[in-house]
Amino acid sequence: MMMFKRVIFIVILFLVVSFNFFAQEELRLRVPLRFAAGSHQASGLSKENLTLVVNGEKREIVDLIKRERTMAKITGLGKNFILTFHMTEYSSQVKKGISYFVTEIIHPTDSLMVVSPIKIYQINVSGNKEKMIRDIAQLLKNDCHIYKKNRAAVEKNLRRKIKDLRSVLNDRLENATHRGARQILAASQFFNTFPREFIKFRELSLLLDTSKYRKIIDLLGFREGERWWLHFHQEEVAALLSYIRAFTRELEDYVSNWESGFVKKLANLKKVLSISDSFPVKRVLETIVSSNLCYNVISFGGIKIVDQEARETVTSGLSRILTRVAVGSGGKKVGTVNLEQGIREIAGKKDTYYELIFNFNGKIEKKAVKVTAKKRKTKLLYRNGFEQEKLEALVHYLTWEKVKIENFSNRKHLVKFTLNSFKHHKREKFGMLRVKIELFSGQEVAVYSTHNTLRSSQDKVIIRIPLPEKFSGAFRLLITVYDLLANSRVSLDRNITI
């Protein structure tokens, strides 16, 4: 386990890319595509009822593939998991949820990022489940304690500023003229500094620290496996908000008799206090959808809301917003006191989306992507563009040498080939590969499938796969090799005669 102190590789995979290294085809880009919430989708999508425009030029849609995935299903490539935590303590319920996730959901071929309230960690996923649980528990306990302590100090400072201004406003010891000038000066200083300090506190403590979201995407880089995000959100009442709102009502009596500039400043302070309105829903949702992440929320805490004002002070008044982000990315939001049950519920949900495929035109430049459906009521979510630097890095990534399938032969029901150029573990110096063999009849019906995972310290591996004697005639053979350390895959498609 190690903490990422800086992002070495700054490129984000906004468009998932596929390239066949064995057939000299054009480079193809795959854009994750989803229905917006409430959008008309009864008849699904087809490439015939979509229009693709790149930099103002209409482009051909090569294919549109419908994808389905569930978190609990084991896939050829390992999954990429992200766990984020917005909470002030590592409770027993959180411990149960994490224990269930580590023992029942995640596998050694998966990757895991844990984002505490203050830091981002890359966790080494291994077969030692107990160690993983202990490591995650320790870092969350430490960081939650620091987060809670720092947040309390900032809240104390904000309350002190209000207390100091209230003291000046209520001071009756001086003459009216001198007192009025002193009150105006104190109020002016308050309006100039307090909103900025509260915004900083709001972004880091009351809302989610979305600045981390971009770093998370950066750290995922070009990993090809499924991407699953679980956000654990502690429901809580922010008493500070009620305290500030009560004080703004006091200020109204004063500023109504002062110049109009103070009325505007008070209105701005009230706007700053609108927590939910401050969350960048559109930007966050676009970032998550464009990176093909399935974002899910498990809220917990069991708050009892007594009145409307208390309802507005609940930090997860973000609940509606988090639900929008989750649903928009194919995930869901679960409210529960049992985190294990919440994870079970999310793991059983099916995520359905589309991949729009088009050919890259060879031009490395800033591009704007627009996808529209012929049905006016159909609204789509997708990545609407990418920068030149990101596209250049993307093309560079495609030139990297990946695992290769070479020296293929088929004789007497024995398939033989060589694997090389696969990634090796830095310390232990071994590679991990999963090899899948599929046989299809002339009608494209799968008649045989086998797979195996192997670990090798050699640079090359010779694979020999015997095919069942009962098969004879013409078939299509598909070999898929997953480089589990590099999190990439490659395929070889051959028509063979047995």
N, C-alpha and C positions, 0 to 999 in steps of 0.2 A: 504494500500500500504506500502510495506517495502522494503528496499534495502538489498540484500543478501551480507553480508560482508565476508562470508566465505562459502565454500561448506561443509555442514555437512555430507551429504551422497555422497561419492566420486565415487560410482559405476555407470558405464554407461551401459545402456541396449543396447549392440551391437547386441544381438539376441533377437527378440521378441518371448516370450515363451508362450505356451498354455498348460494347464494341466486340465484334467477332474477329479474333486474331487469326483464325484459320481460313476464313474466306475474306477476300479483299473487298468487303462491302464498305459503303459510306458510313462515316461516324454518325451514330444515332443518339439523340437526346431523349430522355424519358422525363416527362413532367407530371408529377402527382396532381391529380385533378379530383375535386370533390364538389358535391352539391352544397350550396349555402343553406343554412337553417331556414326552414319554411319554404324552400324552393320547390317548384314543380319537378317531380322525378318519377312519376308513376310508370313511365315507359322506359326508364333508364336512358343510357346514352349510346350513340353509335357515331363512328367517325363521319358518317354521311350528314348528320345533323349538327356538326360542329364546324366552325371556321377558325383557322389559325392565322394570325398576322404577326410577323416578326419585323420590327423596324418599319412598319407601314407597308410591308410587302406580304401579300397572301402566300402562304406556304402549304404544301401538301402534307396532310396527316397520313403518315405511313400506316399507323395502326392505333387502335384504342383497345387496351386490355383491361378487363375487369378483374380486380384483385380482391381477395378475402383473406383475412388473417385473424387469429386469436392469440392472446398473450400466452396461454397455457400450452399451445401446440409446439412441439419440437420441430425446428426447421433445419434445412441443410446447412445454412450459415448460422452462426450464433447470433442471438439477438443483442441489441445494444440497449441496455436499461439505464434510465436516469431516475434517481430518487431525490426529490427536493423536499425540504422541511421548513415550514414556517411555524415555529413553535418556541416556547420559552423553557420547556423541560422535557426530558426523556422519561416519559411515564411508563407504567407497567403495560398499558394498552399498546403504546408504540413499540415496546419491546416484543410483545406477542406478534404484532403485525410484521415486524422485521424478521423475526424468527421463522414465521411461516413463509415469507417471501424467499428467504435464503434456503430453507430446507425443501420447499415444494415447487418453487417457480424457476429460479435461476439455475443454470447449468454451467459446468466448467468451460464450455465453448463460448459462453456469453461474455459481454463486457459490462462493466458497472461503474457509473459515476454517482457519487453521493454528494449532494449539495446541502450543507448545513446552513443555519441562518447567517453564517459569516464567511464560509470558505467552500471551495470546490475540491473534491478528492476523487482520485482514480483508485478504485478498489481492485485488488488482485483476486479474481474469481478462481477458486480452487475447490477441490473435493473436501477440504477441511472446513466443514460448515460451522462448527463451533467457533473456530478462530475468526471467521468472517463476522459472525454475530457479535463476538466480543470486540473486534476492531471497530465496527460501525457504532456499537453502543458507547465505546469510550470516546470517540471523536464527537458524537452528538451530545453526550453529557457535558463535555468540556466546552464545546462551542455554544450550546444553549445557555450555559451558566454565564459565559462572557457576554453573549448577546443580551440576556436579560439585565445584567448589571449595567452595561453601556446604555441600554434603552432607558433604564430607570434614571440614570444620571442626566440624560438629555431631557426627559420629562420634568425632572426637578428644576433644571435651568429654565425651561419654558414657563413653568409655574411661578418661578421667582420673578421673571420679567413682568408677568401679569400682576403679581403682588406689589412690585415696586411702583408700577403705573397706578394701580388702584390707590396706593398710599398717597401719591401726589394728588390725584383727582379728589380724594376725600379730605385733604388737608384743609382745615378751616382756621389755622392759626395766623395766617398772613392776611393782609388787606386784599380786597376783592380784585383790584387791578393787578397787583403783583402776582396774586394766586392764579388769575386767569392766564397771564403770560407764561407762567411756569407750567401750568397744566397743558397748554398748547404745545410748548416745546417738548415736554415729556411724551405727549401723545405722538408728535411728529417723529421723534426718535424711535418710538415703539413700532409705528407703522412702517418705518424704513428698514427695520431689522427683523422683527418677529416673523412676518410672513416667509421670508427667505429661510430662516432657521426651521420653521415648522415644515416647509416643503421638503427640506432635507430629511427631517425626522420622518415625515409621511412616506417618502420614497423608500427609506431603508427599514422602517419599522412597522408602519401601519399597512402599507401596500406590500406587494411582492417586490423584491429587488430585481426588476426586469433587466438591469444591466448585466446580471449574471447569465441571463438567457442567451444573449449573443455569444458569450464566452463558452457556454455549454455547446452550442452549435459548432463553434470553432474547433473545440476539442474532439468532436465526433469526426471531423474531417471527412475523408472519403470512405469511411466504413460502409460496406454494402448491405449488411444484415438489417433485419427489421428493427425499427426504432420505437421503443416504448417508454413513456414518461409517466411516473406516478408522483403526484404532488400531495403531500400530507399537510393539511391546513388546520391549524388549531383555532377553533372558534373562541373568541374572547371579546369582552367589553372593554373599550378604550375609555376609561373614566376621564382621561385628559380632554377628550373631545367635548364632553358635557361641561367640563370646567371652563373651557375656552368659549364655548357657545354662550354660556351664562354671562361671561364677562362682555361679550360683544353686545349683549342686550343692555348692559350698563353703559357701554360706550355710546350707544345710540342717543341717550339722553343728553350727552355732552356735545357730540359732533353736530347734532341738529341745530345748535345755536352758533356753530363756528362756520368758517368759510366752506364753500362747496367742495374744495379739494379733499377735505377730511371725510366727507360723505362718500366720495369715490374710493378713498383708501379703505374705509370700513367695508364697502361692498366687495372690494378685492379680497379682503381678509375672509369674508364669508364664503367667497368662491373657492378660496384655497382650502377651506374646511370641508368642501364637498368631496369626500374621499373617493367614492365610486366614479365620479365624473373625471377623476384624475388618472384613471388607469388606461394605458394605451392599448385598448382592446384590439383595434384594427392592426396595429403594428405587430403586436405579440402573436395574434392569430396568423397573420401572413408569414411570420418567421417560422412558426411551428409547422404550418401546412406545407410551405415551400421546401422544408427539410424532411418531409414525409414522416413526421413524428406523430404518434398517437398519444395525445395528452389526456391524462385522467386525474381526477381530484378525489381525495378521500378527506372529508372534513369531519372533525370530531371536537368534542368539548362540552356539548350538552348545555348550551346557554338558555336561560329562561328570560324571555323578553317581556318587560312589564308595561312599557308604554312606547309611543311612537318615537320619542326622542332617544330612548335607549336603543330602539331598533336601528336608528341612524348611527349610533356610536359603535355598533358591532363591526369590528374590522373585517369580518367576512361578510359584511354587507356587500363584500366582494362575491358572495355566493352566486348571485345572478350572472355576474361577469365571468367567473370561473366556469360556470355551466356553459356559457356561450363559447368560450375557448375550447372546452373539452368536446362539446358536441360538434363544433366546427372542424375539429381535427380527427373525428371518428371515434373519440373516446366518450367518457361519461363522468358525471359527478355523483358521488355516493356520500350521503350523510349518515354517520354511524358512530356508536360508542365502541364498536367491536371492529378494530382495524383488520383483523384476520378475515372476518366476514366481508369487509369492504373489498379486500384484495381478491377474494374468491369471486365476488360478484363481477368485478372488472375483468378477471381472467376468463370468465365464461362468455363475455360479450364478443360478438363478431364485428370486425371493422371492415367495411367495404369501401373501396375507392377505385379510381381508374388511373391508368398510365397512358398519357398521350405521347406517341412516338413520332418524331420527325427527324429528317436528315440535317446534319450540320452543314452549312454552306462554305465552310473553310475560312470565313472571315472572323478574325479575332477583334472584336469591337464591342462597345457598349450596345446592348440589345434590349429592346422593349418587347415583351411577349403579351399578346392579347388573344384570349380564347372566348368565343361567343357561341351560344346555342341558338338555333333557329327559333325555338320556342321562347317567346318573350318572358314567360314566367320562370324560366330556368336560370338561376343565378349560380355561378361557379366560383370556387375558391382555388387559387393556384398562384404560383410564383409569376409575377408580372414583369420580370426583367432581371438582368444581372450585369455587373460591371465588367469592363474589359479585363481588369486584372484577374478577376475570378475566372473568367472564361479562359484566359491564357494558362492559368494554373490547372484548370480542368483538362485542357488539351495536353498539357505536360504530364498530367497524371496518367492519361491514356497511353503514353509512350513508355511508361515504366514497365519493366519486365516482370510479368506475373508467372504463376505456375504454368508450365507447359506440358502438353500431352504429345509425346513423340513416339516414333518407331511402332506405329500401330500395325498389328497383324491379326488375322483370324484364320486358324487352321484346326480342323477336326474338333469343333466345339470348344476350342480354347481361344479366348481373347487375350492378347498380350500387348502391353504398351509401357512406355517409360514416363515417369514424372520427374521434372526437375524445375529449378528456379523458384522453389517455394521458400517461404520465410522460415527462419530458424529463431528459436528463443535466444535472447541475448546472453543469458547466463548459462542455461543448461545445454545450449547448442543443439536443440532438436526441433524438428518441424512436426506439425500435426495436420493430417489430411483426412478428409472424408471422401470416399469414392463411391459413386452411385452408378449402377449399370441398369439401363432400361431397354427392353426389347418390345418393338411394336410390329403388329401384323400389317399386311397390305392395306387393311381398312383402318389403320392408325389406332388399333385397339391395343392397349398395353397388356402383353401376355406374360411378361416376366420382369421382376425387379429385385435387385439385391444391393445392399450397401454395407460398407464397413469403414471404421475409423482406425487409422494407423498412426503410429508415432515413429519417426525415423531420425537418426543423427547423421545419415548419409546425405550427400548432395543430390543423389539420384535414387529413385525407387523403381524397380521393375515390378509391374503388376500382372498377375496371371489370374484370369477369371474363367473357370469352366462353365459352359452353358449346358443346361439339361439336355440329355440325349433325345428327349421326346420331340425337340424342335428340329425341323428341317424345312428348307425352302428359303424364300426371300423374306428378309426382315429389315427393319430400320433399327439400328443400334445407337443409343444415346448414352454417352459417357459424361458425367458431370463430376468435376473435382472441386471440392471446397478447401481452400487454404484457410484453416481455422485461425491461424495466428495473424495472417494478413487481412482476414475478413473479406476475402474476395473469392470469386468462383470463375471457372472456365468450362466450356463444353466442347465435345467433339461428336459430330453427327455423321454416321456412316450407313450406307445401304450395303448390307452383307448377305451372303448366301451361306447357309449352314448345310 
